[in-house]
Amino acid sequence: MAKALKAFSGTATSTISMPKIMNELVICNDGAANLTFTVSGETFTLRPGYTFDEELEPFKEITVTATDAYFGYARRQGAETR
């Protein structure tokens, strides 16, 4: 079972550093505008009201580009993330 280790939230562009290597990300767009986020070299767009909940390549940082509310957390699972 994956462990949630780093919660975050905001209303503006932010780079979020993780305390450990993570490999799962949950982010919810609570605003009225699209947001984008970049993790492991991939950029994703999330529409208002939608949630992204996926396993990804291991990462230690995400960048969220937003102008409205969002929140989320990162999880880690498996020996490769220790």
C-alpha positions in Angstrom: 0.0 0.0 0.0 1.3 3.5 -0.9 1.9 6.0 1.8 0.9 9.6 1.5 3.9 11.7 2.6 3.6 15.2 1.3 0.4 17.3 1.1 0.3 20.6 -0.7 -2.1 23.3 -1.8 -2.0 26.7 -3.4 -3.6 29.3 -5.6 -0.6 30.3 -7.7 2.4 28.8 -9.5 4.7 26.8 -7.2 7.5 24.3 -7.2 7.0 21.7 -4.5 9.9 19.6 -3.2 9.3 16.1 -1.8 10.9 14.8 1.4 11.7 11.5 -0.3 11.5 10.0 -3.8 7.8 9.6 -4.7 6.1 7.6 -7.5 2.4 8.5 -7.2 0.7 11.8 -7.4 -2.8 13.0 -6.6 -3.7 16.6 -7.5 -7.2 18.2 -7.6 -8.1 21.3 -9.5 -10.5 23.2 -7.2 -10.4 26.3 -9.3 -12.3 27.7 -12.3 -9.3 27.6 -14.7 -7.1 24.9 -16.2 -3.9 24.2 -14.3 -0.7 22.5 -15.6 1.8 20.5 -13.6 5.2 19.0 -14.6 6.6 15.9 -12.9 9.3 13.6 -14.1 9.7 15.7 -17.3 6.1 15.3 -18.3 3.6 18.1 -18.4 -0.1 17.5 -17.8 -3.2 19.8 -18.0 -6.0 19.4 -15.5 -9.4 20.9 -16.1 -11.4 22.6 -13.3 -13.1 20.1 -11.0 -11.0 17.2 -12.2 -8.6 15.0 -10.2 -5.3 13.3 -11.4 -4.4 10.2 -9.4 -1.6 8.2 -11.1 1.6 6.2 -10.6 4.5 8.0 -12.3 8.2 7.7 -12.8 10.0 8.4 -9.5 10.2 12.1 -8.7 11.4 14.5 -6.0 9.8 17.7 -7.3 6.7 18.9 -9.1 5.9 22.3 -10.6 2.3 23.5 -10.6 1.3 26.4 -12.9 -2.0 27.8 -11.7 -4.1 30.9 -11.1 -6.7 29.4 -8.9 -7.1 26.8 -6.0 -5.6 23.3 -6.1 -4.6 20.7 -3.6 -3.0 17.3 -3.6 -0.4 14.9 -2.1 2.3 12.6 -3.2 2.6 8.9 -2.3 5.4 6.4 -2.5 5.3 2.7 -2.9 7.8 -0.1 -3.3 11.5 -0.6 -2.6 12.6 1.5 -5.6 11.4 4.6 -3.8 13.4 4.1 -0.5 
